[in-house]
Each structure stands twice: as C-alpha cells, then as structure tokens.
Amino acid sequence: MTKIVDRLLLFIYSLSIGIASVIAILLLSGVLPPQLDNMDGRKLWAIALTVAIIWFLLSLRFIFVPFRRGRQSQPTIDQRTEYGDIQISVETIENLCLKAVSRFRGVNDLKSRVKVTESGLDITIRAVVEGDTSIPGLTSDMQKAVHDHLEEITGIPVSNVSVYIANVTASPAFKSRVE
C-alpha cells in the first residue's frame, strides 16, 4: 500500500514541479506578462510559501524512502503442519532447482525461475548444454530430477517444469600429454 501512495505522491510532485517550471520559463521569457492584477500580494506570498513547504516535505520523503529498511520480506510459500507453520522462500526453491540440475554432466550456465500457482509450483530452468549431449533425453531427465527433488525436499507439489535450452557449446577437447 505504501508503494502505491509513494508512486502517487511522486507523480503529483513531478507534475507540479513540471507545471511550475513551465510557468517560470514562460514568465522569464516574456511570453506571459508578470501582472497578477486580481491577486493580492499577501495571498500570492501565502500560496507560494505553502507550495514551497509541501515541495520541501515531499522532497525529504523521497530522499529518505530508499534508505528506510523495508519490512517487506521475500516471497515465501507457506505450509501448515500439525506442529505449526512452515515458510520456504522462493529463493530457496530456486536454489534447490539449481542443485538438482547441476548434477547433470554437460549442463552449464544455469538459471531458475519459480512461480507459485494454484496447482503448485511452475518452474522454468534455463541452461546451456554441450553440443554432444542429447537434448530431448537430457531435458526430460532434468525435468524429472527437479520435480522429484523438490517434492521430496519441500513437500510442495510441482505442477510444471519447463526447460529452456538457451545455447549449445562445444564440448571441451582434452588432449593427453605424453612426456
């Protein structure tokens, strides 16, 4: 909720600064006459002071908002057991996915993304494989390994495991040396 309020305040602040800048440019360039016949000097001074105070307070807020420690926690998956509640962070699940996939030979540059859906976890694995590896066999083995590993470790149902092969690299050629 505070993020929405901060965004709204920032929008209003930016809009008012923009309007004030345009008016100042028009007044200083001579496009608008500097006459304000229908307004008293005290009223104009009071309005200018009020706007300046509001801008100053909003500026202070936007200066200190990034330094404020957020009470927001990382997204978690909550489970209830007979002994109490369990919270597992999404980052933990992503690391478990990477651990399950890193056991395969010929797989490099791994990344994982986890989405929580109604039916369970939706997992996407991104990998780069070596060129001499059978991609269909490797990806189905990776899907099964991630699915089984996560359900065994966390107890959370996995609804989908997608594997995206981003690229293929050349297999390292090792030359034996004889001295």
C-alpha positions in Angstrom: 0.0 0.0 0.0 2.8 2.4 0.8 4.4 1.8 -2.6 1.2 2.9 -4.3 1.0 6.0 -2.1 4.6 6.8 -2.8 4.1 6.5 -6.5 1.0 8.7 -6.4 2.9 11.3 -4.4 5.9 11.1 -6.7 3.6 11.6 -9.7 1.9 14.6 -8.2 5.2 16.0 -7.1 6.7 15.6 -10.6 3.6 17.0 -12.3 3.6 20.1 -10.0 7.3 20.7 -10.5 6.8 20.4 -14.2 4.0 22.9 -14.3 5.9 25.3 -12.1 8.9 25.0 -14.4 6.8 25.7 -17.5 5.2 28.8 -15.8 8.6 30.1 -14.7 10.0 29.6 -18.2 7.1 31.4 -19.8 7.3 34.3 -17.2 11.1 34.7 -17.6 10.9 34.5 -21.4 8.2 37.2 -21.5 5.5 35.1 -23.1 3.3 35.6 -20.0 3.0 39.1 -18.5 4.2 39.2 -14.9 1.0 41.0 -13.9 -1.3 39.4 -11.4 -4.0 42.2 -11.1 -6.7 40.1 -9.5 -4.5 38.7 -6.7 -3.3 40.4 -3.6 0.5 40.2 -2.7 -0.2 38.6 0.6 -2.3 35.9 -0.9 0.3 35.2 -3.6 3.0 35.1 -0.9 0.9 32.6 1.3 0.3 30.3 -1.7 3.9 30.3 -2.7 5.0 29.6 0.8 2.5 26.7 1.2 3.6 25.2 -2.1 7.3 25.5 -1.2 6.7 23.8 2.2 4.8 21.0 0.5 7.5 20.5 -2.1 10.2 20.5 0.6 8.4 17.9 2.7 7.8 15.7 -0.3 11.5 16.1 -1.3 12.5 14.9 2.2 10.2 11.9 1.9 11.7 10.9 -1.4 15.2 11.4 -0.2 14.7 9.1 2.8 12.5 6.5 1.3 15.3 4.4 -0.3 17.2 4.4 3.0 14.3 3.1 5.0 14.6 -0.5 5.9 11.8 -2.3 4.3 9.6 -4.5 6.3 8.8 -6.4 3.2 10.0 -9.9 3.3 10.9 -12.1 0.4 8.1 -14.0 -1.2 7.5 -17.3 0.6 5.4 -20.4 0.3 3.5 -21.1 3.5 2.5 -24.5 4.7 0.7 -25.6 7.8 1.6 -28.8 9.6 0.3 -30.3 12.8 3.2 -28.7 14.7 3.0 -25.2 13.2 3.7 -23.1 10.2 6.5 -23.5 7.7 7.7 -20.8 5.3 10.0 -21.6 2.5 11.4 -18.7 0.4 11.1 -18.7 -3.3 14.9 -18.2 -3.5 15.4 -21.4 -1.5 13.3 -23.3 -4.0 15.2 -21.8 -6.9 18.5 -22.9 -5.3 17.1 -26.4 -4.8 16.2 -26.5 -8.5 19.7 -25.5 -9.5 21.2 -28.1 -7.1 19.1 -30.8 -8.7 20.1 -29.8 -12.3 23.8 -29.1 -11.6 24.3 -32.9 -11.1 24.0 -33.5 -14.9 27.1 -33.5 -17.0 27.3 -31.2 -19.9 25.0 -28.6 -18.4 26.3 -25.0 -17.8 25.1 -21.5 -17.1 22.0 -22.5 -15.1 19.3 -20.2 -14.0 15.9 -20.9 -12.5 12.6 -19.1 -12.0 9.8 -20.2 -9.8 6.2 -19.1 -10.0 3.6 -20.1 -7.4 0.3 -21.1 -8.9 -2.9 -22.6 -7.6 -2.0 -26.1 -8.8 1.6 -26.0 -7.4 5.0 -24.6 -8.4 5.7 -23.6 -12.0 9.4 -23.9 -12.6 11.5 -22.7 -15.5 15.1 -23.8 -15.9 17.4 -22.0 -18.3 20.6 -23.9 -19.3 23.4 -24.1 -21.9 24.3 -27.6 -22.9 27.3 -29.1 -24.5 26.9 -30.0 -28.2 27.3 -33.8 -28.0 24.5 -34.2 -25.4 21.1 -35.5 -26.5 18.8 -32.5 -25.7 15.5 -34.4 -25.5 16.9 -37.1 -23.2 18.7 -34.6 -21.1 15.8 -32.2 -20.7 13.3 -34.9 -19.7 15.8 -36.2 -17.1 16.3 -32.7 -15.8 12.5 -32.2 -15.5 12.1 -35.5 -13.6 15.1 -34.7 -11.3 13.8 -31.2 -10.5 10.2 -32.4 -10.0 11.2 -35.3 -7.7 13.9 -33.4 -5.8 11.6 -30.5 -4.9 8.6 -32.6 -4.0 10.8 -34.8 -1.8 12.7 -32.0 -0.1 9.9 -29.4 0.3 6.7 -31.4 0.1 5.2 -28.8 -2.2 3.5 -30.1 -5.3 5.2 -29.2 -8.6 2.8 -28.7 -11.4 5.2 -27.9 -14.3 8.9 -27.9 -15.0 9.9 -26.2 -18.2 13.5 -26.4 -19.5 14.7 -23.8 -21.9 18.0 -24.6 -23.7 19.5 -21.2 -24.4 22.5 -22.3 -26.3 24.8 -25.2 -27.2 28.5 -25.0 -26.5 31.4 -27.1 -27.9 32.5 -30.0 -25.8 35.9 -29.4 -24.2 38.5 -31.4 -26.0 41.2 -32.8 -23.7 44.5 -33.7 -25.2 46.6 -36.2 -23.4 50.2 -35.3 -22.9 53.0 -37.7 -23.1 56.3 -36.6 -21.7 
